[in-house]
Amino acid sequence: VLENDPSVDRYEYEPRFILPDGKWVLPDFKVFAADGSWKIIEVKAAWVFNLPPEHRKTIKINTYRRLAQCENVSIEFWTEKDVLHDHL
């Protein structure tokens, strides 16, 4: 999907980010646009977004949201529907 998007200049797969508390995370993609801006993309199964707040996957999603806020960039959460759409 990213390789077919003309607005994408390049991307990194699973870049490492150090959080303010010293822990680190590996979101799926760090995507750079031609204008120099960048965003984070995390791919999850659609059912993950229906899990309770205390579930470890929900906590991880919220960690990625905080990361994007700390980095002052946008974050997108893609599901299998987003990824498969271009391949059907």
C-alpha positions in Angstrom: 0.0 0.0 0.0 2.8 2.4 0.9 4.8 1.7 -2.2 1.8 2.5 -4.4 1.0 5.8 -2.6 2.5 8.7 -4.6 2.5 10.9 -1.5 5.0 8.6 0.3 8.6 9.4 -0.2 9.9 6.5 1.9 9.2 4.5 5.0 10.9 2.6 7.7 9.6 -0.7 9.0 9.5 -1.1 12.8 11.6 1.9 13.7 12.6 2.0 17.4 11.3 4.9 19.5 12.5 5.5 23.0 9.6 6.7 25.3 10.0 9.3 28.0 10.0 6.6 30.7 13.0 4.9 28.9 11.0 2.0 27.5 11.0 1.5 23.7 8.3 0.6 21.2 8.4 -0.6 17.5 5.4 0.8 15.6 4.9 -0.9 12.3 5.9 2.1 10.0 7.4 5.5 10.1 6.2 7.1 6.8 7.9 10.1 5.3 6.0 12.4 2.8 7.8 14.2 0.0 7.3 17.5 1.9 9.4 16.2 4.8 6.6 15.5 7.2 6.2 12.1 8.7 3.6 9.9 10.5 3.3 6.7 12.3 1.2 3.8 11.0 0.3 0.8 13.2 -1.5 -2.2 11.6 -3.8 -4.2 13.8 -6.7 -6.7 13.3 -10.0 -4.9 13.4 -11.2 -7.0 16.4 -8.4 -5.5 18.5 -10.2 -2.2 18.6 -13.1 -3.8 20.5 -11.0 -5.1 23.4 -11.5 -3.6 26.9 -9.3 -0.8 28.1 -7.2 -3.0 30.4 -6.3 -5.5 27.7 -2.5 -5.4 26.8 -3.3 -4.7 23.1 -5.4 -1.7 24.0 -2.7 -0.4 26.3 -0.2 -0.8 23.5 -2.5 1.2 21.1 -2.7 4.0 23.7 1.1 3.9 24.0 1.4 4.5 20.3 -1.1 7.4 20.6 1.1 8.9 23.3 4.2 8.4 21.2 2.6 10.3 18.3 1.6 13.1 20.7 5.2 13.3 22.1 6.6 13.4 18.6 4.0 15.9 17.5 3.0 13.8 14.5 -0.1 12.0 13.3 -0.8 8.3 13.8 -3.0 6.1 11.7 -4.2 2.7 12.7 -4.8 0.4 9.8 -6.8 -2.9 9.8 -6.7 -5.8 7.4 -9.4 -3.9 5.4 -7.1 -1.0 4.8 -4.2 -3.2 3.8 -6.2 -5.7 1.7 -8.3 -3.1 -0.1 -5.5 -2.4 -2.7 -4.9 -6.1 -3.3 -8.4 -7.2 -4.2 
